[in-house]
Amino acid sequence: KHSISPYYLPQCHHSLRCELDGNVEAKQLLPDAIRKESEALQNYEAACFSLSEARKKVAEMLSRSVMGRMPSLGLDESSFRIVLNSKARKCTDPGAYKNDSCMGTDAVEFLLLHKRQESVFDEAVSTSEGGPLQVVGSSGEKARILLAIETELPGSIGVSCGASGVSTGWSDVDTTSCPPITVVYDEIDAHVGGRAAVAVAKLLSDQSRDREGEMRGLDRQKKSQVISITHSPSVAAIADRHIVVKRCGNNGRSNVLVDVQSVEGALRRKELARMASGDLAVDEAEQFAEALLREGMLQRKQ
């Protein structure tokens, strides 16, 4: 029955009897284990509550800060709001104690709302419509809001992308100790111009400088690298390096030939002038490009 030799039957009988009767020592330890479990649950509930309160403060601060930057980014007709649901799950749910940004009982949602005018009884009434940023936001809107968040919370992109190299979660990660990351913005300045394009360019420059890290005395090599695909001369002029990418046709097959060239000096000035005015007013455009390069240099030194 037990597939053992007769020699081991007494030991088998003893182990079966202990299993049937229950271990006396385990029974003695059970009340203390139940008490400790209850205390641990109470402590974790208190920790979840403290985490929720801290998140509420950060959500309110970040909402106000990002809203303050949105007009300069060409989003003056929109509003940004961080909504925190502190009862999304119980603290006993498995998802509540994961080692990532989902730790706790909260569910966080970023909302993007657009203002619109409605006529009610011949009177103009301002209302807002929108929804979750990832659903209603365009790629340009998402990128600009992400840029504003990264400016307010330096290192947030690196932590959210796991650049810290550890999986202990937000609570254990020092954002200033994250290794360098590369952030690629694909036409973040689309559909904006003038002051908005200049504001975007300055924020991109600030992100690559990692000014927060410098204020904390960290190694300057830990700054982020920013790659911005752009058609805006304001953004291109503030960059440390200007790379021109041109399509040169194809070689008769399905492959597309691309020419990639890093421009400096007079070549860069001419390229900025072409971006600004095409083939019109070439001399004036080059003077404008020279002014952009000068302002870009001053911005990088700040």
N, C-alpha and C positions, 0 to 999 in steps of 0.2 A: 504493500500500500504506500509506504513512504520511500521506497527504493533506497533503503539503507541496510547495512549489515546488522545482524542481531546485536553485535557488540555496542552499537550506538543507540540502541533503543531506549535505554535509561535516560540518556541526554535528551533524546527527542521527546520523551514523556515529560521531562522536567520543563523544557521550553514551551511545550503545548499547554502545560498546566499554568505556567506564568502568564502566557498569552490569554488564557481563558479567565484567570482570576484577576488579571491586571497587575501591573508592577506597583508594589507598595510605595516605592520611592516616588514614582511618577504621580501617584494619587496625592502624595503629600505636597508635591511641588505645584500641582494644578491650581489651587486657589491663588497662590502667589503669582503664577503666570497670568491668570485671568485679570488680577489687579494691575499688573504691569501693562498688559495689553490695553486696559481701559485708560490708564494714565497716558500711554503713548498716543492713543487716539485723541484724547483731549488736547495734548500738546500739539499734535498735528493739525487739529481743527483751529487752534489758536494761531498756529503758524500760517495756515491758509488765509485766515482773516487778516493777519498783519500784511501778508503779501497782496491781498486784494486792496487794502487801504493804500499801500504804497503804489500799486498800479494805478489807482484812481488819481492820485496826486500827479503822477507822471503823465497820465492820459490828459488831464486838464491842462497841465503846463505845456505839453507838446502840441495839443490842439491849438492853443492860443499862439504859440510861437510859429507854427507852420502857417496859421491863418495870417499872421502879420507879414509873412514873406510872400504869400500868394499874389497880391496885387503887383509886386515888382516882377513876378514870374509870368505875367500875362494871364493870371487866373483871378482877376478882380471880380468877375461875375460868379465865382464859385466859392464854396465854403468847405472846410475840412473838419471832420469831427471824429473823435475816437470814442466808441461806445463800448462800455465794459459791462458784461453780464456776469455777475458774481454768483449766480445760481445755475450756471450751465450744467454742472454736475456735482455730485456729492464728493466729499473728500475721501470716501471709501471706494470710489470708483477706481479701477486700475489706471485710467488715464490721468488721474489727479496727482500721481506721484512719479510721473515719468521724469527722467533727467533731461529736460529740454525746456523751451519757453512755454510749453503747455502745462507745466507744473502748477498745481493748485486747482481751484474750482472755477476759475474765470474763463470766459470766452471773449476775445477781443476782436472788434471789427472796425475797419477804417471805412468811413462813409464820405462820399463826395457828393455835394449837393450843388445844383445849378439854380441861380435865380431866374425867374421869368415873370413877366407882367401879364396879368389877366384883367379883363374888363368886367366889373360887376356893377350893374346898374349905372353904366356910363362912368364908373370910377375905376382908376387904375389901382389894382391890388397886387402887391409883390408877394409871390409865393416861391417855394423851393421844391425841386424834385430831384431825385437821384437815387442812390443806393450804394451798395458795397463798391469800394474803389476798384477792385479787381474785375467787377462786372460792368460798371457804367463808365469807367475812365478809359480814355484813349491811351495809346502807348506813350504819347508825349506828356499827357497829364500825369500818368503814373510815374514816369521818369522824373518830372519836375518836382512832384511831391516827395518822391524818394530822395531826391537831392536835398530838398529842404529838411527832411527828417535827418539825413546824414549830417547836415550842417549843424543842426541843433544837438544831435547825439552822436558825436564823432566815434567811429568804430562800430556803429550798429550794423552796417552792412557786413562787415567782416565776421561779427559774431553770429548773425543770422545765417551766413553762408558756411559756418563751421570752420572759419579760418583759424580759430584758436588751436585746432589740432586736438582738442579734448571734447569729451561728450558729457561733461558734468553739468551742463546747462548754464542758463544766464546767471543764476545765483552764484556760481563759482567762478565765473569768467571775468577777468579784468580786461575790459575792452582796450585798454592802452597797451597791453602786453601781446596783442594779436600780431602775428607776422604780417608783412605787407600783402595787400590784395590788389587785384586789377579789376576795375569797374569799367564796363563798356556801355556808353550811352549812344544809342542809335538815333540821331537827329532829335535830341532832346529839345532843341530850339525850334522845332517845326511849328509853323503857324504863329510865331512870335517875332517881333522885330523891335527896333529902337531900344528903348530903355529896358524892356523885358529881356532882349537878347544880351544886353550888357550885364544885367543882373545874373542871368544864367551863367555867363562866362566867368564872372567874379566868384560865384559859388563853386564852380568847377575848379577854379584855381585854388580856392580855399581848401577844398577837399583834398586836393593833391598835395597841399602844403602840410596838412595835419597840424594845424596851429595849436590844437588842444594838446597834442603830444609834446610840442615844443615847450609849452607853458609848464608842463609837468617834468621837464628836464629829461625827456626820453631821447633815444637815438633818432636823429632825423631820418635815418634809413628806413624807419618803420612807417613812413608816410605811405599813403595809397598811390597807386598809379591809375590815372584816369585816361581812358581812350574815348574821345568824342568824335563820332562821325557827324560832320556838319557841313552845311552850305553857307553858314554865317561868317562873314569876315570878322565880326566882333569876337566870336568864340575862337576862331583860328588864330587871331593875333595875340591872344593872351596865353596860348599854349607854349610849353617849353620847346616842343619840336613840332614842325609842320610837315606832314607827309601827304603828298598828292597822289591820288589813285585815279587812273584813267583807264577806260576800256578802249582797247585798240582793235577791236574786231575779233575774228576767229581765224583759225588756221585751216579752214576748209572742212573741219570736222566739228564735233559737238563741243570741243574745248573753246573757251573764251580767253583771249589774250588780254592781260592786264598789265599796265605799266605803273610801277610804284616808285616814287622818287621823293626823297627828303630834300626840301628846299630851304635855303638860308640866304641871308643878305638880300641882294637885288632880286634874285629869283623869287624869294618869298614876298617881297614887296610887290612885284609884278603879279604874282598869283593872288594876293589879297585884293589888288586893284581889279583883277579880272572877276573875282567873286563879288565885288561890290558893284561893278557897273558893266561888266561884260566888255564890249569893244567901244563903249561910249565914253567920251571925255577922258581919254587915257591919262593925260598929264595930271588933271585934277584928281582922278582916281588914285594915282600913285601918291600924290600928296596926302590924300585921305588915308591911304594904306600906311604911309610913314607915320602919321599921327596915331593910328591904331597900334602900331608896333611900339611906339614910344610909351603910350598909355599902358600897354600890356606889360612892358618891362617894369614900369613903376609899380604896377599891381603885384607882380611876382616878387618884388623886393620888399613889399609890406609884410 
